[in-house]
Amino acid sequence: MPRNKKKITKNEELLEQGIIHLNKNALFHQLYGELCVSDRIRLGRDGYALVDSYGTIYLNKDIRLEASEWAYVIAHCLLHLAFGHFDREHLPGYTIEKADGTQIFQVQFNKRLWNIACDIYITKFLHDIKFGKSLHENPSNFFSISLQDERTIYQHLLEIQYPENDCRFSTLADGQMDMNGLENPLIYTGNRKNKYSTQFAYALASSVSQAVSIAGGHGQKQLPDTPARRASEWFINHYPLLGGLAAHFKLIEDYTYCIKNEISVAAINVCDAEIYLNPSMHYTDEEWRFILAHEYLHAGLGHANRCQGRDPYLWNIACDFVINSWLHDMQIGAMPSDGLLYDNTLQNLSAESVYDKLVTNLRKYEKLDTLRGYGKGEIIGGSAKNHTIGSTNMDDFCKSALQQGLEFHQTQGRGLIPAGLIEEIRALSMPSIPWDVKLANWFDFYFDPIEPHRSYARPSRRQAATPDIPRPRYVKQEQITDSRTFGVVIDTSGSMEAKMIGKALGTIASYCAAHDVFRARVVFCDAQAYDVGYLSPEDIAGRVAVQGRGGTILQPGIDLLEQAYDFPKNGPILIITDGMIESHLSIRHEHAWLLPVGGRLPFRTRMPIFYFK
């Protein structure tokens, strides 16, 4: 049930706890209703809640109730909707007249007494099921008639001339009605039905079925035919791109499991090859196709393993934006009417690129919902690389299924697939380039290999075998080597592990030795910058004593290098850090970043970033 999100007071904190208490109930968690935090101006000094015919429930944040009492109050309002108390067909004493050939329903009844009758009926229902902490006495103590029907109660109130300002069973006080909108009762025509009543019927049947199943010692009964299962079968039979994944993943439509694990709509566990769906969500077959395709792409694109130290929730949101954009373009099913994460401005970007955008504006993106719900990632379970199916791990299996599905899909001409998705699927089949190879390629751009040339100044060793034939030796060209250098700025703060720094320095030293880069200018940075000077590859690899271990400020080290008279004006700079640095840096020289896997910069950069393990 959607509700407004605001900064809460102590009273509102108890209200939030009451909502949590309500959501843990197998029956009431499934009921529709929009919760809106209001105040005493609308609801009165002693009023708790008010429900209108549009399905909005207003809650008084200025009044203090226990959590179980708030759960009772909200359930009371939800039941007004679920029992159809606003529906014209349920109202007593209406007549039908014809005017100009048009049927007009004129409802003739006492709105206040009908509200009281409905309050009595709901109070008796909540007392019987013993939900929450009741704010009202048991109506059976006041009435000798049967309280199993609202109309019967209403007729009795009319007969005994029950006082209209009696509010003992209401969620409002001072004689007010807690149902707003009875003057315009709801009319359903054609195939339209009251969604609140329909949902209540399912919720009641579901909760009773679970109770009977548990009491009988049986497991959850699998539904023989549901929209979600029909959607899954559609992928297997008609959509080869995702058919292989659909055939492998098992759908778990278990309401109890979803409640226990806080799954609002759907979640996926790639390790166990299971997709969890909340059966209380009434989506169409087309909408379930969209939702399932969303989860299949999470698995096939390896999003769980690509997180690599990023914030799981923000990473999930980044992947959702990318997936939903592709599904929108592919026109698979229909995006649910209550909306998913979709933004035109983020089209044609990878999940990694979208993530980098999200972390620069946390205030905007930290309050978004995934299919699992607010603040929770829908990708659950451990690493798919640690779980096998046959002779391969789950991650490789899902990637292979998606790649084979792409080939068959394109061969059969089954529909549009965005270029970005095709590129990403094909990239999955290519082995990733090691980070040290990428780093070496970056260095090669700045340092051409020194070409050897023939010189007679030093004769070849073969000269002794043929003293009459002069033979030159291949030697490396003598040239100025001052320009064959680069700068290394190393973050030596407390967040950097010595092993991490040593691995990065060792790789740099190996490159220098193999490519005739004879020295590098090294600067250590934490709270201050320490200029170590020019070092040979051997010194970089083994004899550098890391100083500092304070905070992380890199700008002084950058300035030291760029202002040094003996550092080349076009010398590149390699910066080694974990990303926990200042939020802005000014760097004039060409540079690159070397970060551990999972690290990120607090700002955007166009310069290369290499992630080492």
C-alpha positions as CSV (number, residue, x, y, z in Angstrom):
1,M,0.0,0.0,0.0
2,P,1.6,3.3,-1.0
3,R,1.9,6.0,1.5
4,N,3.4,9.4,1.9
5,K,7.0,9.5,3.0
6,K,7.8,12.4,5.4
7,K,10.1,13.2,8.2
8,I,8.5,11.7,11.2
9,T,7.9,12.9,14.8
10,K,7.6,10.6,17.8
11,N,3.9,10.2,17.2
12,E,4.5,9.4,13.5
13,E,7.2,6.9,14.5
14,L,4.5,5.0,16.4
15,L,2.3,5.3,13.4
16,E,5.0,3.8,11.2
17,Q,5.4,0.9,13.6
18,G,1.6,0.4,13.4
19,I,1.9,0.2,9.6
20,I,4.6,-2.4,9.9
21,H,2.5,-4.4,12.4
22,L,-0.4,-4.3,9.8
23,N,1.8,-5.4,7.0
24,K,2.9,-8.5,8.9
25,N,-0.7,-9.7,8.9
26,A,-1.5,-12.2,6.1
27,L,-4.9,-10.7,5.5
28,F,-4.5,-6.9,5.8
29,H,-1.1,-6.7,4.0
30,Q,-2.9,-7.6,0.8
31,L,-5.6,-4.9,0.9
32,Y,-5.5,-1.8,-1.2
33,G,-5.5,1.7,0.3
34,E,-3.4,4.8,0.1
35,L,-2.2,6.0,3.5
36,C,-1.8,9.8,3.9
37,V,-0.4,11.4,7.0
38,S,-2.7,14.3,8.0
39,D,-3.2,16.4,11.2
40,R,-5.8,17.6,13.7
41,I,-6.9,20.4,11.4
42,R,-8.6,17.8,9.1
43,L,-9.4,15.1,11.5
44,G,-10.1,16.9,14.8
45,R,-8.3,16.9,18.1
46,D,-9.4,13.4,19.0
47,G,-9.9,11.9,15.6
48,Y,-7.7,9.0,14.6
49,A,-8.4,8.4,10.9
50,L,-10.8,9.0,8.0
51,V,-11.3,7.1,4.8
52,D,-12.8,8.5,1.5
53,S,-14.5,6.8,-1.4
54,Y,-11.3,7.3,-3.5
55,G,-9.4,4.9,-1.3
56,T,-7.3,7.4,0.6
57,I,-6.9,6.9,4.4
58,Y,-6.0,10.0,6.3
59,L,-4.1,9.4,9.6
60,N,-3.8,12.0,12.4
61,K,-0.1,12.5,13.1
62,D,-0.9,14.8,16.0
63,I,-2.4,12.0,18.1
64,R,-0.4,9.3,19.9
65,L,-1.5,5.7,19.8
66,E,0.4,2.4,20.4
67,A,1.6,0.6,17.3
68,S,-1.1,-2.1,17.7
69,E,-3.7,0.5,18.1
70,W,-2.7,2.2,14.9
71,A,-2.8,-1.2,13.1
72,Y,-6.4,-1.6,14.4
73,V,-7.4,1.9,13.2
74,I,-5.9,1.4,9.7
75,A,-7.5,-2.0,9.4
76,H,-10.9,-0.5,10.3
77,C,-10.6,2.0,7.4
78,L,-9.4,-0.6,5.0
79,L,-12.4,-2.8,5.8
80,H,-14.7,0.1,4.9
81,L,-13.3,-0.2,1.3
82,A,-13.0,-4.0,1.3
83,F,-16.6,-4.5,2.4
84,G,-17.9,-2.1,-0.3
85,H,-19.5,0.3,2.2
86,F,-19.2,3.1,-0.5
87,D,-20.8,1.0,-3.2
88,R,-24.3,1.9,-4.4
89,E,-25.3,-1.7,-4.7
90,H,-24.6,-2.2,-1.0
91,L,-26.4,0.9,0.3
92,P,-29.9,0.5,1.8
93,G,-33.1,2.1,0.7
94,Y,-32.2,3.3,-2.8
95,T,-34.8,3.8,-5.6
96,I,-34.4,3.9,-9.4
97,E,-36.1,6.6,-11.5
98,K,-36.1,7.3,-15.2
99,A,-35.7,10.7,-16.6
100,D,-35.4,11.3,-20.4
101,G,-34.7,7.6,-21.0
102,T,-31.7,7.7,-18.7
103,Q,-31.5,5.7,-15.5
104,I,-30.7,7.8,-12.4
105,F,-30.0,6.2,-9.1
106,Q,-31.2,8.3,-6.2
107,V,-30.0,6.9,-2.9
108,Q,-32.3,7.6,-0.1
109,F,-30.8,6.7,3.2
110,N,-29.4,8.1,6.4
111,K,-25.7,8.5,5.8
112,R,-24.8,8.9,9.5
113,L,-26.7,5.8,10.6
114,W,-25.2,3.8,7.7
115,N,-21.7,4.9,8.7
116,I,-22.5,3.8,12.3
117,A,-23.9,0.5,11.1
118,C,-20.7,-0.1,9.1
119,D,-18.5,0.8,12.1
120,I,-20.4,-1.6,14.3
121,Y,-20.0,-4.4,11.7
122,I,-16.3,-3.8,11.3
123,T,-15.7,-3.5,15.1
124,K,-17.4,-6.9,15.6
125,F,-15.3,-8.4,12.7
126,L,-12.0,-7.1,14.2
127,H,-13.0,-8.3,17.6
128,D,-13.7,-11.8,16.3
129,I,-10.4,-12.2,14.5
130,K,-8.6,-10.5,17.5
131,F,-6.5,-8.2,15.4
132,G,-4.6,-5.3,16.9
133,K,-5.5,-3.5,20.1
134,S,-9.1,-2.5,19.9
135,L,-10.1,1.1,20.7
136,H,-13.8,0.1,21.0
137,E,-15.8,-2.3,23.1
138,N,-17.3,-5.4,21.6
139,P,-20.6,-4.3,20.0
140,S,-22.2,-7.6,21.1
141,N,-22.3,-6.1,24.6
142,F,-24.6,-3.3,23.4
143,F,-26.9,-5.1,20.8
144,S,-28.9,-8.2,21.1
145,I,-29.5,-8.7,17.4
146,S,-27.2,-10.5,15.0
147,L,-24.3,-8.2,13.8
148,Q,-23.4,-10.3,10.7
149,D,-24.9,-7.9,8.1
150,E,-24.6,-4.1,7.8
151,R,-28.1,-3.7,6.4
152,T,-29.7,-5.6,9.3
153,I,-27.7,-3.4,11.7
154,Y,-28.8,-0.3,9.8
155,Q,-32.5,-1.2,10.0
156,H,-32.2,-1.9,13.7
157,L,-30.6,1.6,14.3
158,L,-33.5,3.2,12.4
159,E,-36.1,1.4,14.5
160,I,-34.6,2.2,17.8
161,Q,-33.8,5.8,16.7
162,Y,-30.1,5.4,17.5
163,P,-28.5,8.8,18.2
164,E,-26.7,10.0,15.0
165,N,-23.9,11.7,17.0
166,D,-22.8,8.5,18.8
167,C,-19.2,7.9,17.7
168,R,-18.2,5.1,20.1
169,F,-17.4,2.7,17.2
170,S,-15.9,5.4,14.8
171,T,-12.3,6.3,14.1
172,L,-13.3,9.9,14.5
173,A,-14.7,11.8,17.4
174,D,-17.2,14.6,18.1
175,G,-20.0,12.9,16.2
176,Q,-18.1,13.0,12.9
177,M,-18.4,10.3,10.1
178,D,-15.2,8.4,9.4
179,M,-16.5,7.7,5.8
180,N,-16.2,10.6,3.5
181,G,-18.0,10.5,0.1
182,L,-21.3,8.7,0.8
183,E,-23.2,11.4,-0.9
184,N,-21.7,10.2,-4.2
185,P,-21.8,6.3,-3.9
186,L,-19.6,4.3,-6.3
187,I,-21.3,2.7,-9.3
188,Y,-19.7,-0.1,-11.2
189,T,-21.0,-1.0,-14.7
190,G,-20.2,-3.6,-17.3
191,N,-17.3,-5.8,-16.2
192,R,-16.0,-3.3,-13.7
193,K,-15.8,-4.5,-10.2
194,N,-14.8,-3.0,-6.8
195,K,-11.1,-3.7,-6.7
196,Y,-11.1,-3.5,-2.9
197,S,-13.7,-6.2,-2.5
198,T,-12.0,-8.4,-5.1
199,Q,-8.7,-8.0,-3.3
200,F,-10.3,-8.8,0.0
201,A,-11.9,-11.9,-1.3
202,Y,-8.5,-13.2,-2.5
203,A,-6.7,-12.1,0.6
204,L,-9.2,-13.9,2.8
205,A,-9.1,-17.1,0.8
206,S,-5.3,-16.9,0.7
207,S,-4.9,-16.4,4.5
208,V,-7.5,-19.2,5.3
209,S,-5.8,-21.6,2.8
210,Q,-2.4,-20.9,4.5
211,A,-3.9,-21.4,7.9
212,V,-5.5,-24.7,6.9
213,S,-2.4,-25.9,5.1
214,I,-0.2,-25.2,8.1
215,A,-2.6,-26.8,10.5
216,G,-2.7,-29.9,8.4
217,G,1.1,-30.1,8.1
218,H,1.1,-29.5,4.4
219,G,3.3,-27.2,2.3
220,Q,2.1,-24.3,0.3
221,K,-0.2,-25.4,-2.5
222,Q,1.0,-24.4,-6.0
223,L,-1.6,-22.5,-8.0
224,P,-2.4,-24.5,-11.1
225,D,-2.9,-21.4,-13.4
226,T,-1.8,-17.9,-12.7
227,P,-1.1,-14.8,-14.9
228,A,2.6,-15.1,-13.9
229,R,2.8,-18.7,-15.0
230,R,1.1,-18.0,-18.2
231,A,3.6,-15.2,-18.8
232,S,6.5,-17.6,-18.2
233,E,5.1,-20.1,-20.6
234,W,4.7,-17.3,-23.2
235,F,8.5,-16.7,-23.1
236,I,9.2,-20.4,-23.5
237,N,6.9,-20.8,-26.4
238,H,7.1,-17.5,-28.2
239,Y,10.2,-15.5,-27.2
240,P,13.5,-17.3,-27.7
241,L,15.7,-14.5,-26.4
242,L,14.5,-15.2,-22.9
243,G,12.9,-18.6,-23.4
244,G,16.0,-20.5,-22.1
245,L,16.1,-18.6,-18.9
246,A,12.3,-18.8,-18.4
247,A,12.5,-22.6,-18.8
248,H,15.2,-22.9,-16.1
249,F,13.9,-20.5,-13.4
250,K,11.2,-21.7,-11.1
251,L,8.4,-19.3,-10.1
252,I,7.6,-19.3,-6.4
253,E,4.3,-17.6,-5.8
254,D,4.3,-17.8,-2.1
255,Y,2.6,-15.0,-0.2
256,T,4.0,-16.0,3.2
257,Y,7.5,-16.1,1.9
258,C,7.1,-12.7,0.3
259,I,5.8,-11.2,3.5
260,K,8.6,-12.7,5.6
261,N,11.2,-11.4,3.1
262,E,9.6,-8.1,2.4
263,I,9.0,-8.7,-1.3
264,S,6.4,-6.2,-2.6
265,V,6.2,-7.5,-6.2
266,A,9.2,-9.7,-7.2
267,A,12.7,-10.8,-6.4
268,I,15.2,-13.2,-8.0
269,N,17.7,-15.6,-6.5
270,V,20.1,-16.6,-9.4
271,C,22.0,-19.1,-7.2
272,D,18.8,-21.2,-6.6
273,A,17.3,-20.4,-10.0
274,E,14.1,-19.1,-8.4
275,I,12.0,-16.0,-8.9
276,Y,9.7,-15.0,-6.0
277,L,6.4,-13.4,-6.9
278,N,3.8,-11.8,-4.6
279,P,0.5,-13.4,-5.7
280,S,-1.5,-10.7,-4.0
281,M,-0.4,-8.2,-6.7
282,H,-3.2,-8.2,-9.4
283,Y,-1.3,-7.5,-12.6
284,T,-2.4,-8.5,-16.1
285,D,-0.6,-11.2,-18.1
286,E,1.1,-8.5,-20.1
287,E,2.3,-6.8,-17.0
288,W,3.7,-10.0,-15.6
289,R,5.6,-10.5,-18.9
290,F,7.3,-7.2,-18.3
291,I,8.1,-8.1,-14.7
292,L,9.5,-11.6,-15.5
293,A,11.5,-10.3,-18.5
294,H,13.0,-7.7,-16.1
295,E,14.1,-10.5,-13.7
296,Y,15.4,-12.8,-16.5
297,L,17.7,-10.0,-17.7
298,H,19.0,-9.5,-14.2
299,A,20.1,-13.1,-14.3
300,G,21.3,-13.3,-17.9
301,L,23.4,-10.1,-17.7
302,G,25.1,-11.2,-14.5
303,H,24.1,-8.2,-12.5
304,A,24.7,-9.9,-9.2
305,N,28.3,-10.6,-9.9
306,R,28.9,-7.2,-11.6
307,C,28.1,-5.3,-8.4
308,Q,31.7,-5.7,-7.3
309,G,31.7,-3.8,-4.1
310,R,29.2,-1.1,-5.1
311,D,26.2,-0.3,-3.0
312,P,23.8,-3.2,-3.7
313,Y,20.7,-1.0,-3.6
314,L,22.0,1.7,-5.8
315,W,23.4,-0.9,-8.2
316,N,20.0,-2.6,-8.4
317,I,18.4,0.8,-9.2
318,A,21.0,1.5,-11.9
319,C,20.4,-2.0,-13.5
320,D,16.6,-1.4,-13.3
321,F,16.8,1.9,-15.2
322,V,18.8,0.2,-18.0
323,I,16.6,-3.0,-18.2
324,N,13.3,-1.1,-18.1
325,S,14.5,1.2,-20.9
326,W,15.3,-1.8,-23.1
327,L,12.0,-3.5,-22.3
328,H,10.2,-0.3,-23.1
329,D,11.9,-0.2,-26.5
330,M,11.3,-3.9,-27.1
331,Q,7.6,-3.6,-26.2
332,I,7.6,-6.8,-24.2
333,G,4.4,-6.9,-22.2
334,A,3.3,-3.7,-20.5
335,M,5.0,-1.7,-17.8
336,P,2.8,-1.9,-14.7
337,S,0.5,1.1,-14.3
338,D,1.8,2.0,-10.9
339,G,5.2,2.6,-12.6
340,L,8.7,1.2,-12.5
341,L,12.1,2.9,-12.7
342,Y,12.3,4.5,-16.2
343,D,14.1,7.7,-17.3
344,N,14.5,8.8,-20.9
345,T,17.7,10.8,-19.9
346,L,19.5,7.5,-19.0
347,Q,18.9,5.7,-22.3
348,N,21.9,4.1,-24.1
349,L,24.0,4.0,-20.9
350,S,25.5,0.9,-19.3
351,A,24.5,0.0,-15.7
352,E,28.0,1.1,-14.6
353,S,27.6,4.5,-16.2
354,V,24.1,5.0,-14.6
355,Y,25.5,4.0,-11.2
356,D,28.2,6.6,-11.5
357,K,25.4,9.2,-12.1
358,L,23.3,7.9,-9.2
359,V,26.1,8.2,-6.6
360,T,26.5,11.9,-7.5
361,N,22.9,12.7,-6.5
362,L,22.0,10.4,-3.7
363,R,19.3,12.7,-2.4
364,K,17.3,12.2,-5.6
365,Y,17.8,8.5,-6.1
366,E,18.0,7.0,-2.6
367,K,14.2,7.0,-2.2
368,L,13.2,4.9,-5.2
369,D,11.5,1.5,-5.3
370,T,12.7,-1.7,-6.9
371,L,10.3,-4.5,-7.6
372,R,11.1,-5.8,-4.2
373,G,10.1,-2.5,-2.5
374,Y,11.5,0.7,-1.0
375,G,15.2,0.5,-0.1
376,K,15.6,-3.2,-0.9
377,G,17.4,-4.9,-3.8
378,E,15.5,-7.6,-5.7
379,I,18.7,-9.5,-6.5
380,I,19.1,-11.8,-3.4
381,G,21.3,-14.8,-2.7
382,G,25.1,-15.1,-2.9
383,S,27.5,-15.1,-5.8
384,A,26.2,-17.2,-8.8
385,K,29.8,-18.2,-9.5
386,N,29.9,-20.3,-6.4
387,H,26.8,-22.4,-7.4
388,T,27.0,-24.9,-10.2
389,I,24.5,-26.6,-12.5
390,G,26.1,-29.6,-14.0
391,S,29.7,-28.8,-14.9
392,T,29.3,-25.0,-15.1
393,N,28.5,-22.3,-12.6
394,M,25.1,-20.6,-12.5
395,D,26.5,-17.3,-13.7
396,D,28.0,-18.8,-16.9
397,F,24.9,-20.9,-17.4
398,C,22.7,-17.8,-17.4
399,K,25.0,-15.9,-19.7
400,S,25.1,-18.8,-22.1
401,A,21.3,-19.2,-22.2
402,L,21.0,-15.5,-23.0
403,Q,23.6,-15.6,-25.7
404,Q,22.1,-18.7,-27.4
405,G,18.7,-17.0,-27.1
406,L,20.0,-14.0,-28.9
407,E,21.3,-16.1,-31.8
408,F,18.1,-18.0,-32.2
409,H,16.0,-14.8,-31.8
410,Q,17.9,-13.0,-34.6
411,T,17.8,-16.1,-36.8
412,Q,14.1,-16.4,-36.5
413,G,13.5,-12.6,-36.8
414,R,11.3,-12.6,-33.7
415,G,11.4,-8.8,-33.0
416,L,13.4,-5.7,-32.2
417,I,16.3,-6.0,-29.7
418,P,18.0,-2.7,-28.8
419,A,21.6,-2.3,-30.0
420,G,22.8,-1.6,-26.5
421,L,21.4,-4.9,-25.3
422,I,22.9,-6.8,-28.2
423,E,26.3,-5.3,-27.5
424,E,26.1,-6.2,-23.8
425,I,25.0,-9.8,-24.5
426,R,27.9,-10.3,-27.0
427,A,30.3,-8.7,-24.6
428,L,29.4,-11.4,-22.1
429,S,30.9,-14.1,-24.4
430,M,34.2,-12.2,-24.6
431,P,36.8,-12.8,-21.9
432,S,37.4,-9.7,-19.9
433,I,40.8,-8.0,-20.4
434,P,42.9,-8.1,-17.2
435,W,43.3,-4.7,-15.6
436,D,47.1,-4.9,-15.9
437,V,46.9,-5.4,-19.6
438,K,44.6,-2.3,-19.9
439,L,47.1,-0.4,-17.8
440,A,49.9,-1.4,-20.0
441,N,48.0,-0.3,-23.1
442,W,47.5,3.1,-21.5
443,F,51.3,3.4,-20.9
444,D,52.0,2.3,-24.4
445,F,50.2,5.4,-25.7
446,Y,52.7,7.7,-23.9
447,F,55.9,5.6,-24.2
448,D,56.8,4.2,-27.6
449,P,59.2,1.2,-27.3
450,I,62.9,2.1,-27.9
451,E,63.8,0.6,-31.3
452,P,67.3,-1.1,-31.4
453,H,69.7,-0.2,-34.2
454,R,72.9,-1.7,-35.6
455,S,76.2,-0.2,-34.4
456,Y,79.8,-1.1,-35.3
457,A,81.1,0.7,-32.2
458,R,80.5,-2.6,-30.3
459,P,81.2,-5.7,-32.5
460,S,78.9,-8.7,-32.4
461,R,80.0,-11.7,-30.4
462,R,80.0,-13.6,-33.7
463,Q,82.9,-11.4,-34.9
464,A,85.5,-13.7,-33.4
465,A,84.3,-16.5,-35.7
466,T,84.7,-14.4,-38.8
467,P,87.5,-11.9,-38.0
468,D,87.6,-10.7,-41.6
469,I,83.9,-9.8,-41.7
470,P,82.8,-6.9,-39.6
471,R,79.5,-7.6,-37.8
472,P,77.6,-4.9,-36.0
473,R,75.7,-5.4,-32.7
474,Y,72.1,-4.4,-32.2
475,V,72.0,-1.8,-29.4
476,K,69.2,0.4,-28.2
477,Q,69.3,3.9,-29.5
478,E,70.9,6.4,-27.2
479,Q,68.4,9.2,-26.6
480,I,67.4,11.6,-23.9
481,T,65.5,9.5,-21.3
482,D,64.3,12.4,-19.1
483,S,61.0,12.5,-20.9
484,R,60.4,8.7,-20.4
485,T,59.0,9.2,-17.0
486,F,55.6,9.6,-15.3
487,G,54.2,10.5,-12.0
488,V,52.6,8.2,-9.4
489,V,50.4,9.7,-6.7
490,I,49.6,7.1,-4.1
491,D,46.8,7.4,-1.5
492,T,48.4,6.1,1.7
493,S,45.5,6.9,4.0
494,G,44.2,4.5,6.6
495,S,41.5,3.1,4.2
496,M,44.2,1.8,1.9
497,E,45.6,-1.7,2.7
498,A,49.3,-2.2,2.4
499,K,48.7,-5.3,0.4
500,M,46.6,-3.3,-2.0
501,I,49.3,-0.7,-2.5
502,G,52.0,-3.3,-2.9
503,K,50.1,-5.1,-5.7
504,A,49.6,-1.9,-7.6
505,L,53.2,-0.8,-7.2
506,G,54.5,-4.2,-8.2
507,T,52.5,-4.1,-11.4
508,I,53.8,-0.6,-12.3
509,A,57.4,-1.7,-11.6
510,S,57.0,-4.7,-13.9
511,Y,55.8,-2.5,-16.7
512,C,58.6,0.0,-16.2
513,A,61.2,-2.7,-16.4
514,A,59.7,-4.3,-19.5
515,H,59.2,-1.1,-21.4
516,D,62.4,0.8,-20.7
517,V,60.8,3.4,-18.5
518,F,63.8,4.0,-16.2
519,R,62.2,6.0,-13.4
520,A,59.0,7.4,-12.0
521,R,58.3,10.3,-9.8
522,V,56.5,9.0,-6.7
523,V,54.4,11.1,-4.3
524,F,52.6,9.7,-1.2
525,C,49.4,11.4,0.0
526,D,47.4,11.3,3.2
527,A,46.9,14.4,5.3
528,Q,50.0,15.8,3.6
529,A,52.0,15.1,0.5
530,Y,55.4,13.3,0.7
531,D,57.7,13.7,-2.3
532,V,59.8,10.5,-2.6
533,G,61.5,11.8,-5.8
534,Y,62.4,9.7,-8.8
535,L,62.7,6.0,-8.2
536,S,63.9,3.1,-10.4
537,P,61.6,0.2,-11.0
538,E,63.4,-1.9,-8.4
539,D,62.9,0.8,-5.7
540,I,59.2,1.1,-6.6
541,A,58.7,-2.6,-6.4
542,G,60.5,-3.4,-3.1
543,R,62.1,-0.6,-1.1
544,V,59.4,2.1,-0.8
545,A,58.5,2.8,2.8
546,V,54.9,4.0,2.9
547,Q,54.6,7.0,5.2
548,G,51.5,8.7,6.7
549,R,48.2,6.9,7.3
550,G,46.2,9.9,8.1
551,G,43.2,11.4,6.2
552,T,43.0,11.5,2.4
553,I,43.8,14.7,0.5
554,L,45.3,14.2,-3.0
555,Q,45.3,17.8,-4.3
556,P,48.6,18.7,-2.6
557,G,50.3,15.7,-4.2
558,I,48.9,16.6,-7.6
559,D,50.1,20.2,-7.3
560,L,53.5,19.1,-6.2
561,L,54.0,17.1,-9.3
562,E,52.6,19.6,-11.8
563,Q,54.6,22.5,-10.3
564,A,57.9,20.6,-10.1
565,Y,60.5,22.1,-12.4
566,D,62.0,18.7,-13.1
567,F,58.8,16.9,-14.0
568,P,57.9,16.9,-17.8
569,K,55.1,19.3,-18.8
570,N,53.4,16.5,-20.7
571,G,54.2,13.7,-18.3
572,P,51.2,11.5,-17.5
573,I,50.2,10.9,-13.9
574,L,48.8,7.6,-12.4
575,I,46.8,8.0,-9.3
576,I,46.3,5.0,-7.0
577,T,43.5,5.3,-4.5
578,D,40.4,3.6,-3.1
579,G,38.2,6.6,-4.0
580,M,37.7,7.9,-0.5
581,I,39.2,11.3,-1.3
582,E,38.0,14.9,-1.6
583,S,35.0,15.6,-3.8
584,H,36.9,17.8,-6.3
585,L,40.3,17.7,-7.9
586,S,42.0,20.0,-10.3
587,I,44.5,18.1,-12.6
588,R,46.0,19.7,-15.7
589,H,48.1,16.7,-16.9
590,E,46.9,13.7,-18.6
591,H,46.2,11.1,-16.0
592,A,44.5,7.8,-15.1
593,W,43.0,6.2,-12.0
594,L,43.9,2.9,-10.5
595,L,41.2,1.7,-8.0
596,P,40.5,-1.6,-6.3
597,V,37.4,-3.4,-7.5
598,G,34.4,-1.9,-5.9
599,G,36.0,1.5,-5.3
600,R,34.5,4.6,-6.9
601,L,35.4,8.2,-7.3
602,P,33.2,10.9,-5.6
603,F,33.0,12.7,-8.9
604,R,32.8,12.1,-12.7
605,T,35.9,11.9,-14.8
606,R,36.6,11.3,-18.5
607,M,40.0,9.9,-17.7
608,P,40.6,6.1,-17.8
609,I,39.8,4.1,-14.6
610,F,41.5,0.7,-14.1
611,Y,40.1,-1.6,-11.4
612,F,42.6,-4.1,-9.9
613,K,41.9,-7.1,-7.8
